[in-house]
Amino acid sequence: MHRFPARVYYEDTDTAGIVYYANYLRFLERGRTEFLRELGFQQSALAGRRVAFAVRAVQAEYLKPARLDDLLTV
């Protein structure tokens, strides 16, 4: 199982210091990129060969808010 640590920065949050809901997808994309890198695929090299991995569907259930400075595991 691949795990990716992601720190919550000020830019990820709303005025209350809580992660804006759409930014969770950014964390997931970073984790996916690092997972592919771990498998030996670099997205920049693949893009040069006109190969891309497309997300077909995403489902999210927000159970607890992430806050400024939290360290998340993606």
C-alpha positions as CSV (number, residue, x, y, z in Angstrom):
1,M,0.0,0.0,0.0
2,H,1.4,3.4,-1.0
3,R,1.2,6.2,1.5
4,F,2.0,9.9,0.9
5,P,2.4,12.5,3.6
6,A,0.8,15.8,2.8
7,R,1.0,18.9,5.0
8,V,-2.0,21.3,5.0
9,Y,-0.7,24.8,4.1
10,Y,-2.4,28.1,4.4
11,E,-3.2,28.1,0.6
12,D,-5.2,24.9,1.1
13,T,-7.6,26.4,3.6
14,D,-10.6,28.7,3.8
15,T,-10.8,31.7,6.2
16,A,-11.7,29.4,9.1
17,G,-8.4,27.4,8.6
18,I,-10.2,24.3,7.3
19,V,-9.2,22.6,4.0
20,Y,-11.5,23.7,1.2
21,Y,-13.3,20.6,0.0
22,A,-12.0,20.6,-3.6
23,N,-8.4,20.7,-2.3
24,Y,-8.6,17.1,-1.1
25,L,-8.5,16.2,-4.8
26,R,-5.2,18.0,-5.1
27,F,-3.8,15.9,-2.2
28,L,-5.0,12.7,-3.9
29,E,-3.5,13.8,-7.2
30,R,-0.1,14.4,-5.5
31,G,-0.4,10.9,-3.9
32,R,-1.2,9.3,-7.3
33,T,1.8,11.0,-8.9
34,E,4.1,9.8,-6.2
35,F,2.6,6.3,-6.4
36,L,3.3,6.2,-10.2
37,R,6.8,7.5,-9.6
38,E,7.4,4.7,-7.0
39,L,6.4,2.2,-9.7
40,G,8.9,3.8,-12.1
41,F,6.6,6.0,-14.1
42,Q,7.4,9.7,-14.3
43,Q,4.5,11.7,-15.6
44,S,6.8,14.2,-17.4
45,A,8.5,11.3,-19.4
46,L,5.1,9.8,-20.1
47,A,3.7,13.2,-21.3
48,G,6.6,13.4,-23.8
49,R,5.4,10.1,-25.2
50,R,1.8,11.3,-25.2
51,V,0.8,8.9,-22.5
52,A,-1.5,10.1,-19.6
53,F,-3.5,8.5,-16.9
54,A,-7.0,10.0,-16.7
55,V,-9.2,10.0,-13.7
56,R,-12.6,8.6,-14.7
57,A,-14.5,9.0,-11.5
58,V,-14.0,10.2,-7.9
59,Q,-16.2,9.7,-4.9
60,A,-15.5,11.4,-1.6
61,E,-17.1,11.3,1.8
62,Y,-15.9,14.0,4.2
63,L,-15.8,12.6,7.7
64,K,-13.6,15.1,9.6
65,P,-12.1,18.4,8.5
66,A,-8.4,18.8,7.9
67,R,-7.0,22.0,9.3
68,L,-4.0,24.3,8.8
69,D,-0.7,22.6,9.7
70,D,-2.2,19.1,9.9
71,L,-0.1,16.3,8.4
72,L,-2.3,14.0,6.3
73,T,-1.6,10.5,5.1
74,V,-2.9,10.1,1.5
